[in-house]
Structures are given as C-alpha cells and as structure tokens.
C-alpha cells in the first residue's frame, strides 16, 4: 500500500471517528448543586373539604431520587378512583380547598402521568379505594425534596384528594374535579 493511500485511509478513519463523536448525545454531567432533602420525615393530615367525608394521614420520607409517601385515605366509596396531587400552597383554609392553589409545578411542565413523559412535579397516580372505601397510599414522587427550601421542595405544600379520577391528559388538572380532602405537608423531624 502506498504512503498516499495509507494517509488517505488514516484521514478518512479519523474523520469518521470524529463525526461519530460529534453526533453522539452529550454526556450528562451530574448537577453538583442539586437540592437534597434536609428533613427526615413529614406528615400530612388530610381533612375533608367541599362537604365530603374523605380524610386520612400520609407519612413522607426522602428516598433516593425523591420522596416516598405512605398512608391511608378513607371515606371513599368502595372501588372509587380519585385524583391525588401535591398542590403549590400549604393552605387548606378554604372550605373547598381552593386556597391550596394549583398543582405543584416548579418546572412549568404540562400536566400528565408521573413516570410517563412530561408532568407536574405534584402529579401522582390515582388513588384506588378497596371494598371498605379505603385507599392505601404507597407512592414515590420523583424529582422533589422534603425540606431545604429548594424550588422542588414539597414541605409546607398540600396534598389534595379530588372528587374524580385524573385522566392524566386534560390541561391543567387532569379533569379530576372538586377537592374533597386537603392536608398540609408538615415536617416532623
């Protein structure tokens, strides 16, 4: 093989490798300034709203990439499916819980289903009541923190149970209806 052909092959190979590198997606760099939870546990006591009998208790703990929520919501009809969201304000003073504001959405995303594309930080899956009208909550809310005051901090905000199921698509609320229970997320340790 002549020197000229070898040089051309070497240049062509180098160009191909450089082109491949240029078209590869950029490496993701971890955000060293990412917020983390400063609280170890919070509780939300859900009180009825809008004349309902729905109430419950939730326990929240930071876990991995977000906050894990467990608890029970009662006063539902057997088999009920209800929208369940974190709302932007920790204010349940209005009789219809409208004082809690809209869904918690610090990244200004469209409403959707958690884990399936764009969604509000406060979007969670629907609650499903058992045969006694009790929904057991065991959910992980990714991308949020508990305490610390970051933009994605849910401490001091409110959980809302809605009167209907969230359809995960209607903007901006999922067509989940009235607010039937509200509880402020309060850090306990």
MIMAR-443987 format. One record per atom (N, C-alpha, C, O, CB): x, z, y. Coordinates in steps of 0.001 Angstrom, whole numbers, plus 524288, in hexadecimal, padded with zeros to 5 digits. Atoms other than C-alpha are relative to their C-alpha. Glycine has a CB too. Example, Ala and Ser with C-alpha at 12.3 -4.5 7.8 and 13.67 -1.06 7.14 Angstrom:
<nodes>
8037A800007FB5A;8300C81E787EE6C;8038480000804B0;80790802998049D;7FC20804DE8001B;7FCCC7FFC47FB5A;8356681BE47FBDC;7FCFE802DA80442;7FEFB8038380896;8019E7FA79801CE;
</nodes>
This chain:
<nodes>
80356800007FB7C;800008000080000;8038980000804C9;80748802FF80518;7FC32804C37FFFA;7FCAD8006C7FB5C;805A57FC4080D11;7FF0F80496803A0;7FB16807478034B;7FEFD7FAD4802E5;8004F7FBBC7FC42;80826805EB817E6;7FB3D7FF5A8038B;7F8B58033E804CC;805048004880346;80469801047FC88;7FDAE7FF908208A;7FAD1801527FD59;7F75F8039D7FFCD;800037FA49801C0;804D57FEDD802E4;7F3148009881602;7FF80805E17FF37;7FB46808147FFDC;7FFEC7FD1E7FAA1;800107FA5C800D2;7F6D080EA381304;7FE80802D18050C;7FB8880699804E5;8055E801E97FE0A;801427FDA77FAED;7F6078120C82181;7FA407FF3F8013D;7F7A6802E180304;803677FD9F8045D;8058C8010B7FF03;7E8B580B7E822CB;7FC8C8037D7FC99;7F8B2805A37FE83;7FEBA7FA327FEFA;803007FC9D80377;7E390812F7816F2;8002D805A6801D5;7FC348085B801C5;8020C7FF9A7FA6D;7FF6F7FAA87FE1B;7E8D081FB581C46;7FCBD800D4804EE;7FA14804CE80565;805C98013F80115;803107FFA57FB2F;7E2A581D3C829AE;7FA2B7FFD47FEBC;7F72A802E7800E3;801797FB86803D0;805868006E8017A;7D5A3819198237C;7FE1E805137FD73;7F9D4806E77FEA0;7FF2A7FB557FC3D;8016C7FB1680297;7D5778255B81AE7;7FF878046680405;7FBD380776803E3;80417801737FBC4;8001B7FBF27FBF8;7D8AA82E1682681;7FB367FF6680375;7F8B48034A804C2;804FB7FFCF80353;8049F800F57FCC0;7CDEF827C982EB8;7FB06801847FD19;7F77B803D07FF66;7FFBF7FA3A801A8;804987FE9D80322;7C4148296C823AE;7FF5A805E47FFBA;7FB09807EB8005A;8006F7FDB97FA77;800417FA4A80042;7C77A837C382238;7FE6C802568053B;7FB3C805EE80568;805418023D7FE48;8016C7FE0A7FAD2;7C69F83A19830CD;7FA4D7FED680143;7F79B8021A8038B;8038B7FD9B8042D;805778015C7FF05;7B9A2833078319A;7FC608038A7FCEB;7F851805337FEE4;7FEF87FA467FE9A;803367FC8080338;7B44283B3682679;7FFCC8056D8025F;7FBA8807DF80271;802208004A7FA66;7FFE37FAE07FD8A;7B87F847A782D39;7FCC18000E804F5;7FA1C803E88061A;805978019B80133;802DF800417FB18;7B2908433083A0C;7FA227FFEC7FF18;7F72F801B98026F;801A17FB3780316;805978004F800E9;7A552840BF833C0;7FDEE804B47FD08;7F9348052F7FC47;7FEB87FB167FD11;801C87FB4C802BE;7A4E484D9B82C59;7FD94803B8803ED;7FF3F803DE8086F;80493802B47FD07;802617FC537FC53;79C258580883251;8040480418801A3;80772805847FE94;7FB21802A87FD8B;7FC357FC277FE34;7A385861D883A91;7FF86805067FCD9;7FB42806A07FB51;7FF4280120805D7;7FFFD7FB0D802DD;7A76E86E32833A6;7FD378041480343;7FDE68045180804;805AA801CA7FEAB;802B37FBE57FD2A;79ECE879988372D;8039F804A38008A;805F8806747FCC2;7FAE1801937FD3C;7FCA87FB937FED9;7A62B8848683DA6;7FC88804C2800A0;7F8A0804988036C;8035E7FF09804FB;8031A7FB3B7FF96;7A0FD8922E83C26;80020802008059C;8043B8020A8081D;8020A8043C7FC30;800687FDE67FABE;79C37897EC848F4;801BC805AD7FFDC;7FEE6809127FDF9;7FA577FF7B8022C;7FDEF7FAB18003D;7A4A78A3E984A8F;7FD1D8039F803AC;7FD95808638033A;805C58000780149;802F17FCBF7FC69;79BCF8A8948557C;7FA56800BE7FE32;7F71D802BE80126;8001D7FD9D80570;805537FF92801F7;78F998A82C84CEE;7FE3C805AC8001E;801338093D7FED9;7FF9A7FDC97FA6D;802257FAC07FFA0;786D18B3D884EF8;7FF1E802477FA98;7FDEF7FF7C7F6DD;7FAE67FFF98031A;8012A7FD56804E4;7855D8BDDD84457;7FC80804A580137;7FC258065F805B0;8051A801C47FD27;803987FBA47FF55;77BBB8C8D78423E;802FB8050C80107;806F1806227FE87;7FC83800987FB2F;7FDA67FAE17FF0A;77F1C8D60E847EE;7FCBF804557FD8E;7FEB7808A27FCB1;8009C800F4805E1;803687FC228027D;773838DD2F841DE;800737FF8E7FA17;801E97FB747F80C;7FA3E7FF44801BF;7FFEF80011805BA;772CA8E0D683387;7FA8C7FFB27FDA8;7F9E57FE237F928;802BF804CF7FDF4;8055E8002F801FF;764058E1DB8324B;7FC298004980484;7FD24802DB80876;7FEFD8047F7FC18;804457FFBD7FC36;7578D8DFBB839F5;7FADE8002A7FD00;7FAA47FEC67F867;800247FB40803DE;805337FFA68024E;7491E8E1F783751;7FC1C7FD8D803C9;7FCAA7FE058088A;7FE81805CC7FEBF;8045C801F87FCE3;73CF28DAF283C12;7FB01802107FD84;7F9CD800D17F907;7FFFE7F9D48004E;8050F7FE09801C8;730048E21A83AB6;7FBE27FC528022C;7FB187FC08806E8;7FF04805D7801CA;803E8803DE7FE74;725628D7C283AF5;7FABD802AB800CE;7F89D8050E7FD36;7FF8B7FB9D7FBDA;805207FDD57FEBF;718ED8DC2C841BF;7FC2E7FB83800AA;7FDA97F73E8024D;800368037380505;803F08041D7FFAD;70C3F8D49084173;7FF4A7FE208059A;800148010B80957;7FACE801EF7FDD2;8010D8027D7FAF8;708FA8CB4184C91;7FB377FC837FF60;7F9B87FB2C7FB01;804D77FCCA801F9;8047E803997FFF9;6FD5E8C2BE85041;7FB87801ED7FC93;7F8B37FEC47FA4E;801B27FA9B7FE2E;8044C7FDC8802FF;6F3EB8CC138496F;800A27FFBE7FA1F;7FCD9800A47F74C;7FB287FD5A8016E;7FF2780062805AE;6FA0A8CA3C83BED;80112805657FDA8;801698094A80075;8049C7FC427FEC9;7FE7B7FB44802CD;6FD248D482831B6;8056F7FF6E7FDA3;80700802997FA60;7FC05801437FBBA;7FAD7801298022C;70A9D8CEC782EC9;8040A803C38024E;8043A8049E80708;801927FA3B8011E;7FBD07FC7E7FE47;716108D84582F5E;8043E7FFFB7FBD7;803817FDE67F792;7FDEB805B1800FF;7FBD47FFC9803DD;722F28DAD1828A5;804FF802438022F;805408040B806A5;8010A7FAA87FDE0;7FADB7FE057FE7F;7310A8DEEE8290B;804247FC527FDD7;803E97FAA97F956;800E0805B37FDFA;7FBA28035480182;73D5F8D6AF828BC;80516802E5800F6;80591805D2804BF;7FFE87FAC780309;7FABB7FDDE7FF5B;74B868DAE4826E6;803B27FB5E8005B;803747F7CA7FD28;8018D803CB7FB5C;7FC61804587FF04;7563F8D1FD82C1E;80596801F37FF9D;806EC80601801D5;7FF007FD8280571;7FA717FEB380065;764AB8D25A82884;8033B7FB0180080;801D47F6F47FE52;80136802D67FABC;7FC8E8048B7FFB8;76FB68C92182C33;802227FEC27FA9B;80388802497F7A7;80482800F4803E2;7FE028018F8051C;774168C15A8206A;802087FA6B80052;7FF1A7F6D6801A2;7FBB48007D7FBBC;7FDBC8053B8002D;77D5B8B5CC81F60;7FF5D7FD198051A;801537FECA80928;7FD927FCE47FBAA;80091803707FB7B;779688AB15828CB;7FB228011680340;7F9627FDB580631;7FFEA7FA747FE3A;804B87FED47FD0D;76D9E8B20782E7B;7FE1D805847FF2F;80133809307FED7;7FBC57FC467FE90;8027F7FAE880097;7640B8BD2E82CC5;7FC177FFA17FB88;7F8F57FBFE7FB4B;7FD44801C680530;8039E7FFDA8046F;75CBD8C0CC8204B;7FB748039A8015A;7FC3A807DE80370;802D1801DF7FAE9;804C17FD2A7FEAB;74EB18C57A821C5;7FD04801357FAFE;7FBF57FDB97F7D9;7FC8E7FCCF803E0;8033E7FE6B8046A;7471D8CD42817A3;7FB898035D80209;7FBDC8058B8064F;80346803027FBD2;804537FCA57FE7D;73A318D46181824;7FAE07FE277FDBE;7FAB67FAE57FA36;7FF9A8004B805D6;8053D8015C801B7;72B968D35B81652;7FC6D7FF61804AD;7FCF78020D808A3;7FDDA804227FC43;80410800D67FC15;720418CE4581E58;7FACF800577FD1D;7F9E17FD6F7F965;800A87FA8F802EE;8050D7FF4180288;712A18D2EB81AA6;7FB897FE8E80399;7FC557FCF28080F;7FF678059C7FE35;804A4801397FCF2;704C08D0DC81F40;7FE9A7FA3E7FFE6;7FB5C7F876802F9;800C2801B680585;80117805918009B;704AE8C2A281B0C;7FBE37FF3C7FBBD;7FAC5802DE7F8CA;805137FCED7FEAA;8037E8014B80452;6FADC8BC008121F;803577FE4C7FB61;8077F7FC027FC26;7FC007FBA180193;7FD02801D080487;6FF728B98F8042A;801037FA1F80040;7FD707F7068011E;7FD1D8015A7FAF1;7FE808057D7FFED;706E78ACBA803B6;800E27FDAE80569;8024A7F91A805DA;7FBF97FCF17FD53;7FF1F801F67FAAB;707DD8AB808128C;805837FDE5800A9;8093D800087FE7E;7FEFF8045280404;7FAED802287FE7B;712F18A316817B4;8002280034805F5;7FCBE7FE0580893;800D97FA307FDD8;7FFCF7FF0A7FA61;7173D8A6E982564;805477FE9680251;8095B7FF817FFF0;7FEC6805AC80125;7FB3C800EE7FD0D;721258A24B82F63;8028E8052B80165;7FFE28091280248;7FEDC7FCCE804F4;7FCF87FB337FF3C;72BEF8AC46831BE;804E77FE8480301;8083B7FBB3800FA;80165802BB7FA9F;7FBBD801B97FC9D;735928AAEF83CF4;80254804818031B;7FFD98088C803E4;7FE177FBCA803B5;7FD9F7FC947FC24;73F1C8B20F845A9;7FEBB7FD948054B;7FF987F8EC8061E;80621800A57FF1F;8015C801DC7FAC9;73A6D8B0F2853C1;803E88020980400;806B2805D780311;7FA6C801B380179;7FBCB7FF337FC36;742AA8B1228600A;8000780547802BF;804308070B80463;7FFBA7FBE6803FA;8003D7FB147FD1C;73E0F8BDDF8663B;7FE54804767FC75;7FAED803D57F91F;7FC3D7FF89804A0;801737FB52802EE;73D518CB6F86082;7FBBA802EF802CD;7FC738076E80458;804B98038B7FF2B;8045D7FDB77FD18;730418CE26866E1;7FAF77FED27FD14;7F9377FA597FCE0;7FFC37FDDB805B7;804E580096802E6;7240C8D06985ED3;7FB758027F802EF;7F780803D18008B;800818026E7FA8B;803DB7FD127FCF4;71C248D681869EF;7FACD7FD27800B0;7F6CB7FFBE8014C;802368013B80545;804EF802DC7FF5B;711E58CBAF86B32;7FCBD800717FB06;7FED9800567F6B4;8010A7FA2980158;803787FF6880481;706118CD3486257;8007F7FB7A7FC28;7FFB47FC2B7F777;7FA6280074801D0;7FF688049580360;708798BF7485D1D;805BE7FEBF7FEE0;806F37FAA37FCB2;7FD5E7FB4780282;7FA5680083800D5;7176B8C13D85CA6;8026B7FB5A802DF;806CF7F9CD801AC;8011F7FF7E7FA3C;7FDCA804527FCF6;7193C8B60B86652;804B0801C78033C;807DF7FE8E804DA;7FBD47FDA380395;7FB9E7FDD97FCFE;722C08BF0386D82;8053C7FF4E7FD3C;809558000D7FFA3;7FF15805C180111;7FB24800EF802F6;72CC48BBF8862C5;802597FAA78012B;806947F96C7FF3F;7FEF68007A7FA22;7FDEC805237FEA1;72E858AE498686E;7FFE87FC347FB6F;7FD3D7FD127F787;805828008780201;7FFC580417803FF;7319B8A2328606F;803DA801437FBAF;8063A805717FBA5;8016F7FAD880275;7FC427FF5280442;739CB8A08985444;8057C8008D80235;806DD7FDEF80600;7FFBC7FB5E7FC25;7FA8D7FF407FE63;747D68A537855BD;802EC7FAEF7FEFD;8032F7F91D7FA8C;802A0804B17FD06;7FDCB8053F8006A;74F308989A85879;804997FF50803C6;804507FC1280750;7FBC67FBDE8011A;7FBA9800467FC46;75C5489A9D85F49;802D17FABC80019;805557F977803FE;803DD804327FEC5;7FD4B805098003A;7617E88D4285B06;7FC7F7FB6F8019F;7FE187F6E980143;8020F7FF137FA86;803B1804027FE31;7558F885D786039;7FF157FBBA7FBEC;7FF577F7157FD24;801FC7FD8B8050A;8011A8039F80446;7527A87F8A85311;7FA207FF177FF89;7F7018020E801AE;802388021A7FACC;8057C800F680134;745A98799A84E9F;7FE43803FE7FBE2;80172806087F8E9;7FF227FA3E7FE08;8021B7FC8E80410;73CB98821984655;800767FD427FABB;7FFE77F87E7FA66;7FA2F801818012B;7FF928023F80537;73E9F88019837C5;8003E8043D7FBEE;7FEAE808B07FCE0;804C67FC817FF97;7FF927FC468044A;7413B886AD82AF1;805B5801997FF64;809317FE4B7FF14;7FDD77FDA47FAD2;7FAAF7FDF380099;74D2088F5382992;8027E7FDB37FB1C;800127FD787F6F6;7FFF9806117FFB7;7FD1D802258046C;7576088930820D0;7FEF17FA457FEE9;801307F80A7FB4A;7FEC78030C7FB45;801578057C800EF;7519187B8D821E6;800147FCED80514;7FC127FAE5806CC;7FA9D7FF8C7FD68;7FF72802FC7FB26;756C28752B82E33;7FF5280367804C6;7FFA58083080479;7FC1A7FB9480027;800877FD417FB0A;75498878C983C62;7FB75803D77FFCB;7F74F802AC7FDA8;7FF3C7FC1B8047E;8041A7FC067FFB3;74CD28853C83EC0;8019C80424803F7;806328049B80554;7FEF9802857FA8B;7FEE57FBA27FC85;74BC1890B2847FF;802FD804277FCF1;802568049C7F833;7FADC8024C8025E;7FD3B7FBB280298;754BF89C2384500;7FC17803F07FDC2;7FD3F8068B7F9E2;803C5802C2803E0;803F57FC4C801C7;7484A8A43984361;7FC487FDED7FBEA;7F8C2800C07FA43;7FCF5801CD8047B;8036C8022D8040B;741CE89B238398E;80172802367FAA6;80608802517F933;800587F9F77FFF0;7FF3B7FE2E8055F;7401F8A0EB82BF0;7FBB87FD9B7FC9E;7F80A7FB3E7FE9E;7FFEB806277FFAB;8040F801FA80381;7384989D2A82004;7FB04803328008B;7FB26807B080240;801E6800157FA4F;8050B7FD587FFEA;729E58A0AF81F30;80004804C27FC6C;802D7804F37F889;7FBA67FC3E7FE67;801097FB8C8036D;725B28ADAD81991;7FBAC7FE687FC3B;7F8327FB667FDA5;7FE6F8050780337;804198010D803DB;71D7A8AD0880D2D;7FE2F805377FDD0;801448081F7FB8A;801FF7FC4B7FB84;8022D7FB0C801D0;714728B863809E0;7FEDF7FFD67FA30;7FD507FBD17F810;7FB0A8015280300;801367FF8E80591;712EA8BD187FBFB;7FA25801157FF4B;7F725800B280308;80355804687FD6A;8057C7FF088013D;705F68C07A7F550;7FDB4804BC802BD;7F8F080558802ED;7FF64800A87FA46;801D27FB667FD19;705328CD307FD18;800277FF22805E6;7FEE0802AA808E8;80350804BF7FE97;7FFB3801187FA64;707358C68880A44;804FB8020880287;8051D8030C80739;7FB5F80255802B9;7FAF97FE1C7FE0A;715528CB0980B99;804157FBB87FF40;804947F97E7FB04;801AF805247FD29;7FBB4803CA80053;7209B8C1DA80EB0;8051D803037FFE0;806288063B8034B;7FFE47FC0E804B5;7FAD37FDA180050;72E078C63080A5B;803E47FC55802A1;804287F7AF8016D;8019A8011F7FA31;7FC45803107FCF7;7389E8C1A78139B;8056F800C77FDBA;8072D805337FCFB;7FFDD80191805DE;7FA8C80000801BE;746248BE2A80E81;802437FAD9801F4;8027B7F6FD7FF17;8008A8009D7F9C3;7FE67804D57FD6E;74BAE8B430817F9;80556800A180284;806D4804E98041C;7FBF87FE5D8041A;7FAF48000D7FD4F;758E68B07A81D83;7FF8E7FC48804A0;7FE537F7AE803F8;804917FE537FC39;8004A803257FB42;7592E8ABA782B95;805977FE9F80180;8088F801F880344;7FD17802FC80491;7FAA3801C77FEF9;765888A39A82D68;800DF7FEEB805D1;7FD4F7FD67808AC;801327FB0E7FCCD;7FE7B8016B7FAB5;76CC48A1EF83A22;7FE78803DA80439;7FEEF802A8808DC;7FDC17FAF280145;801527FBFB7FC29;768198AE69840AE;80349804DD7FEFF;80583805817FAC8;7FA16801577FFCB;7FD2C7FB1580084;76E7E8BB988430F;7FC588047F80124;7F7FA803B8802FF;804C58002A803AD;803047FB417FF11;7699B8C98184407;80346803A380360;806EB806218017A;7FE66802B67FAC0;7FCFE7FCD37FC55;76E978D09985003;804997FCFC80229;806417F90C7FFF4;801E5804FC7FD62;7FB758026E7FD99;779C38CD0D858EB;7FECE7FCCD804D2;802547FBAF807E5;802A17FCA97FC29;8018D802AB7FB3C;772188C5AB8633D;8013F7FA3480066;8009A7F7F080496;802678029880454;7FEF1805A07FFDA;776288B7C685F95;7FAE87FCFB800AF;7F6AC7FF2B80009;802D97FE377FAF7;804A3803437FF3A;76CD38AC9186253;7FC987FFC37FB1A;7F7DA7FF137FB7D;8019E7FA7F80199;802F080049804EB;768DC8AC99853EB;7FEA3805627FDC7;7FD36805CC7F934;8031B7FCF57FBFF;8012D7FAA38019F;766BC8BB6D85339;7FA19800CC7FFBA;7F7597FFAD80382;80280803FE803D1;8059B7FF2280088;7593E8BF0184E01;7FE63805A8800F3;7F9B8806CE80100;7FE417FE5B7FAAA;801647FA927FEC7;759EE8CDA2850EC;7FCF08001880518;7FE6A7FD8A808E4;804FB8038880066;803387FFA67FB52;74F608D10885AC2;7FC0F7FBA080092;7F91D7FB888045F;8036180016804A7;803EC8042F7FFF0;747638C4DE857B8;7FB7B801B97FC79;7FB618063C7FAD0;802667FA967FE1D;804877FE5C80315;73AA88C4D284FEF;7FEF57FC547FB6E;7FFBA7F7997FBCF;7FB2F8005080373;8021C8030A80457;735C08C063842B9;7FA247FF83800DB;7F7908034080271;80145802997FA91;805A08010D7FF93;728338BA3D842F1;7FE067FDD87FACE;800827FA7E7F86A;7FED37FC158048B;802E48025380458;71ED38B7BD837B1;7FB7A7FD088027F;7F8BA7FF1D805D8;7FE038044B7FBE7;80418803567FDC1;715778AC9183AC9;7FB2B7FFDC7FC7E;7FB518018C7F7FE;802157FA6D800DB;8050680034802BB;707588AA2E836B1;7FFAF7FBA17FBF5;7FC557FBC87F883;7FBA97FF58803E5;8002C804898038A;70A4789D6982F7C;805857FEB97FE1D;80960800E080005;7FD857FB26802C6;7FAF3801C780208;7151A896D9827D6;802C37FC9F80407;800417F9D280707;7FF487FCF37FADA;7FCC0803757FCCF;7203F8904A82F1A;800687FAD27FD15;801BC7FABB7F876;805988027280116;7FF8A8051F8028D;71FF9881AA82C54;8058C7FDCD80067;806A17F9937FE63;7FC1F7FC248026B;7FA6D8014B7FF6E;72E978810882FE4;801087FB048031A;8057C7F9358033E;8026F7FF787FAB2;7FEFE804D47FD23;72CB2874F583855;7FD6C7FFBA8055D;7FFC37FD96808FB;7FE377FB807FCD4;802A6800577FAF4;722C78766984364;80334802E28041A;804E88074D80343;7FA64802487FFAB;7FCD37FDBC7FBCE;729F4878FD85027;7FC83802C6803F4;7F847800D480522;8034A7FBBB802BD;7FB1C7FD4780137;72CF8882E3854EF;7FF53804977FC49;80305807917FB87;80277801E7804F1;801107FB24802E0;7269788D0784BF9;7FE977FF5F7FA46;7FDD68034B7F799;7FBBD802CC80296;80172800B080579;7235A8870183ECF;7FA35800AB7FEFF;7F892801237FA80;802F5803C37FCB3;805A87FF938008B;714B2888278417E;7FE74804D97FCE7;7FAC0804B77F9D7;7FDD27FB227FD5F;800D67FB4080310;715328961183C25;7FBB98038680229;7FA81807837FFC4;804FC803057FFB0;804837FD1B7FE10;70A2189B298449F;8015180505802DE;805BA805E480493;7FC848013C7FB9B;7FF9B7FB197FD0B;707D88A85B84AE8;804228039F7FDAF;805E6802F47F942;7FAB2802C98001F;7FC2F7FC08801A1;711398B3B684A0D;7FCEC804B87FE17;7F9F78071080112;803D98018B8049F;8032A7FBC98023C;70BAA8BE0B840F6;80306805077FF07;800AF809037FDB4;7FDA27FE357FAFC;7FCDA7FB3E80047;716FF8C7B884059;8050B7FF0C802F4;8070C7FAAE80320;8011E801A07FA39;7FB41800647FCD3;722D28CA97848D3;80332804F37FF4C;80110809427FF2C;7FEAA7FF1E805E0;7FC817FB8080070;72EA48D36884738;805367FEE980289;807A67FAE880176;800CD8017C7FA51;7FB008008D7FD56;73A968D54684FC6;80466801817FC41;804038055E7F96B;8002C8036B80507;7FB697FF0B80345;747C18D4A3848C8;8036580418802B9;805EA802F7806A9;803297FAD07FEFD;7FD327FB997FDA7;74DFE8E1DF84BBC;8048D801A37FC91;803E9802BC7F7EE;7FC4F804A6800E3;7FB4A7FE59802D5;75BE98E54E847DD;7FF82805D87FECC;7FE44808F78023C;8051E7FED580345;8001E7FA828018C;75C4B8F20F84034;8056B802277FEA2;8063E806E47FE91;7FC61800AF7FB61;7FA947FE4C800C5;76AD18F25B83CFB;8039F7FB5B8003F;8085C7FBF57FFB1;800A7802DE7FAC0;
</nodes>
